[in-house]
């Protein structure tokens, strides 16, 4: 299925936004957003509401290298785009060798491997980002860096990401 021209604009706009974050380019990151954006990392409640708060959020994390881990690998699972919103489902993989300020704020590096399914919901207005809502299973992340003992809890670690990748792999080969 091909994307409409409007969907393609949203996809390209979000890619520009993500690339700017990855480069630590604060000006371009903010230029991809509207005048009144918000960012909310649901499990940690980290982000910002309004242009100045979002800019402070990115200023604190993006240029300092606390946004994306150095060995980050993103495995795409699915992407859904309509005329005003994009939903990206992925497996987010990294080694916790530096603080990841939005996922593990104020948690010193543990050197542990983290692999977790993650969903990003991005809203747009006139081709610019209005909001990002990011969801992941924080309990799974905390199990993987050994800050949470799953022994008597219904939580899992890296298995959640492995199951997602297995399901996607098997689903694609059967289509």
C-alpha positions in Angstrom: 0.0 0.0 0.0 1.4 3.4 -1.0 1.2 6.5 1.1 -0.7 9.5 0.1 1.2 12.7 -0.4 0.0 14.0 3.0 1.1 10.8 4.7 4.5 11.0 3.0 5.0 14.5 4.3 4.3 13.3 7.9 6.6 10.4 7.6 9.4 12.6 6.2 8.8 15.3 8.8 9.1 12.8 11.7 12.2 11.3 10.2 13.8 14.7 10.0 12.8 15.2 13.7 14.3 11.9 14.8 17.5 12.4 12.7 17.9 15.9 14.3 17.5 14.4 17.8 20.1 11.7 17.0 22.6 14.3 15.8 22.0 16.5 18.9 20.8 19.3 16.6 18.5 21.2 18.9 17.6 23.9 16.4 16.4 21.5 13.7 14.6 19.3 16.3 12.6 22.4 17.5 12.1 23.6 13.9 10.2 20.4 13.1 7.7 21.2 15.9 4.7 23.6 16.1 4.6 26.7 18.4 2.8 24.8 21.1 4.1 21.2 21.2 4.2 18.7 24.0 6.3 15.6 24.6 5.3 13.0 27.2 7.3 9.8 28.0 4.4 8.1 29.7 6.2 5.7 32.1 8.6 8.4 33.5 6.5 11.5 32.9 9.5 13.2 31.4 9.0 15.7 28.6 7.5 19.2 28.3 4.3 21.0 27.7 4.6 24.1 25.5 7.5 25.3 23.3 9.7 26.6 26.1 9.3 23.4 28.3 9.9 21.1 25.3 13.0 23.1 24.3 14.3 22.8 27.9 13.6 19.1 27.8 15.6 18.7 24.6 18.3 21.1 25.8 18.9 19.0 28.9 19.0 15.7 27.0 19.8 15.9 23.3 23.1 17.9 23.2 24.4 16.2 26.4 24.1 12.7 24.8 21.5 11.6 27.3 18.8 11.1 24.7 20.0 8.2 22.5 22.5 5.6 23.7 25.6 5.2 21.5 24.8 1.6 20.4 21.1 2.2 19.9 19.4 -0.1 17.5 15.8 0.4 16.5 14.0 -2.6 15.0 10.8 -1.4 13.2 7.7 -3.5 13.9 4.9 -1.4 12.3 4.0 2.1 11.3 0.5 3.5 10.8 0.0 7.0 9.3 -3.2 8.9 8.7 -3.6 12.6 7.8 -2.8 13.9 11.3 -0.9 11.2 13.2 1.8 8.6 12.9 2.2 5.6 15.2 5.5 3.8 15.2 5.9 0.5 16.9 9.5 -0.7 17.4 11.9 -2.7 19.5 14.4 -0.4 21.1 17.8 -2.0 21.9 20.8 -0.5 23.7 23.5 -1.1 26.3 23.0 1.1 29.4 26.5 2.6 29.3 25.3 6.2 29.8 22.3 7.8 31.4 19.2 7.7 29.1 17.5 10.8 30.5 14.0 10.1 29.3 13.8 6.4 29.9 16.0 6.0 32.9 16.3 9.5 34.4 18.9 9.8 37.1 19.8 6.1 36.9 23.6 5.7 36.6 24.8 3.4 33.8 24.6 -0.3 34.7 26.3 -1.8 31.6 23.3 -4.0 31.1 21.6 -4.7 27.8 18.1 -3.4 27.3 15.7 -4.5 24.6 12.1 -3.3 24.9 9.1 -2.9 22.7 8.3 0.8 22.4 5.4 2.8 20.8 5.6 6.4 19.7 2.5 8.3 18.8 3.2 11.6 16.9 0.6 14.2 16.1 1.0 16.8 13.3 -0.4 20.1 12.2 0.6 21.5 8.9 3.4 19.0 8.6 5.0 19.8 11.9 5.1 17.8 15.1 2.4 18.8 17.7 3.1 16.1 20.2 4.9 12.9 20.9 3.5 10.3 23.4 6.0 7.5 24.0 5.0 4.2 25.7 7.1 1.2 26.9 7.0 -1.3 29.7 9.2 0.3 32.4 9.0 -2.8 34.6 10.7 -4.7 31.8 13.5 -2.1 31.5 14.0 -2.1 35.3 14.2 -5.9 35.3 16.8 -5.8 32.6 19.1 -3.4 34.4 18.5 -5.3 37.7 16.7 -2.6 39.6 13.5 -4.7 39.8 13.3 -8.3 40.9 10.6 -10.1 38.9 10.6 -13.1 41.2 7.1 -12.5 42.6 5.8 -10.1 40.0 4.0 -10.6 36.6 6.8 -8.8 34.8 9.5 -9.9 32.3 12.8 -8.6 31.0 14.3 -9.0 27.5 11.8 -11.7 26.8 9.2 -9.1 25.9 11.3 -7.8 23.0 12.3 -11.3 21.8 8.7 -12.3 21.7 7.8 -9.2 19.7 10.6 -9.9 17.2 9.6 -13.6 16.9 5.9 -12.8 16.3 6.8 -10.2 13.7 9.3 -12.5 12.0 6.8 -15.4 11.9 4.0 -13.2 10.8 5.9 -11.8 7.9 7.1 -15.2 6.6 3.5 -16.5 6.6 2.1 -13.7 4.5 
